Amino acid sequence: MSPRFFFVQGLTLIRAPLIFVFLAVSVFCGHPPSPGWFVVAFLAMLLSALTDLFDGYLARKWQVTSRLGSYADPMLDKIFYLTTFPTLVYLASRAGQDGHARTLLVMAILFLFRDQWVSFLRSLGALHQIDAKANWSGKARTVISFPTICVVYYYLQAPAHWFLQLPFSLVYALEAASIGINLVSIWVYTRRFWPALRQEMKPPPGGEGDRL
């Protein structure tokens, strides 16, 4: 196998260790962290997000796609969200931003619900030969959510004496956009798989008597 194949596979799989570095620093290295620890956590999270944007692109460009990559990529996306959102809720609460923490909690639940709902719909769609490939709403969700998570973390944890301080209006706008694109994505996938869902909600022929 070519070095390019192993590079792309490594780019995909390194996402999990990077996001766990972010988690460990965020939880165990001070509140707020020192500038050095903040940079470590921020870069780990940023690199983890960037690998998701480039591994698939490079795999297609170099023609080194694999079944491992196709299964690992969505799983690692879930690990990213499962790690970052609860961590951001925790950090907002530690900073005394209770209202912001509640907003982030809503985002976390919405993200996780959307992923599980789409997986459920795809499973039903497979029974009815409905194409389960990703659509524009999923790609838009990724493009919006990753920068949002990075900006929120920077807003919560960046050293107070740094020159670049992000306004809450920017954070709020990105969080609202993330919530919006998740709702849109839920609607888009539900609409696509609605025929399968409607078919499965019909009672079986003959009713309950046939099951006895």
Beta strands, then each sheet from edge to edge (+ up, - down):
end
